[in-house]
Amino acid sequence: MHGLILGMTESGKTMFAKELARQFKARGIGVLVLDPLNDPEWQCDFITSDPQEFLEVFWDSKSCMVFIDEAGDSVGRFNNEMRETSTKGRHWGHSVFYISQRATLINQTVRDQCGQLVLFNSSLEDCKIHANEWNRPELKSGNILAKGEYYQCGRFTPLTKGRVF
């Protein structure tokens, strides 16, 4: 299942994603990362800052956990190819996590394909959008989350609250 990891700068979203990647890698699951910073702290099988190189490895791989950091930039810039990571990626067995400061920077089709949401502190306007898209009025209070706190939910699972640090 694909997921969105959203929140303001320094709210904890990338730290959360890196911890998820570490856990998947420890269980022997393949991890692919598209990160414009090529951050060496990612524990993964493949990392690149080049979207085209990423897409080549993505389509040559099967059943991986995939993380696209700064997804608002990469999904927007390579819209057609990146949209297919959400619409066709699961047919390759991939689960893709799109990490962004704002959901609205990510293609609507990509957002609709995501079955999980991890929401860190966000603006009030963004929280209203999340509440509407996920049919979760409680998400409107995402603007009061402290640094490292998040809401997590699936399309058909209860909302829970967690903390990264």
C-alpha positions, 0 to 999 in steps of 0.5 A, a space after each residue: 500500500 502506498 502512503 503519504 508522509 506530510 508535514 512542515 520543514 523540521 517536523 520529523 517526516 524524513 526522520 520517520 521515513 528513515 526509521 521505516 526504511 531501517 526497519 524494512 531493511 532489517 527485515 530483509 525487504 528491499 528499499 529504494 530511495 529518491 532523495 535530492 540530497 542523497 543523504 547517506 543516513 538512509 539505510 537502503 539498497 539503492 539511493 539516487 538524486 536523479 529521478 530518471 536513474 531512480 525510475 529505471 531501478 524502480 521498474 527493474 525491481 520487484 517488491 520494494 519499499 520505496 521512499 520519494 523525499 521532496 515528492 512535491 518537487 520530483 512528482 511535479 517535475 516528472 509528473 507522468 512517469 512519477 504518477 505511474 509509480 503510484 498507479 502501476 507500482 503496486 503491480 510490481 509489488 512496490 509500496 511507495 511513500 511520498 514525502 512532502 511538505 504539502 500534499 497539494 504539491 503532489 499530483 492528485 492521482 498519486 494522493 488518491 492511490 495512497 492508502 496511508 497517511 502520516 501527518 506531521 505539523 502542517 498549516 491549518 489550510 493544509 489540515 483542512 484539505 487532509 481532513 476532507 481528502 481522508 474523511 477525518 475531521 480530526 486531521 484539522 488539528 494537525 496544525 497543533 502537533 508538536 515537533 515529532 508528533 504525528 497522526 497516522 491513519 489508513 483509508 479504513 483504519 482508525 486514527 492514531 497519534 505517535 511521536 518520533 522523538 
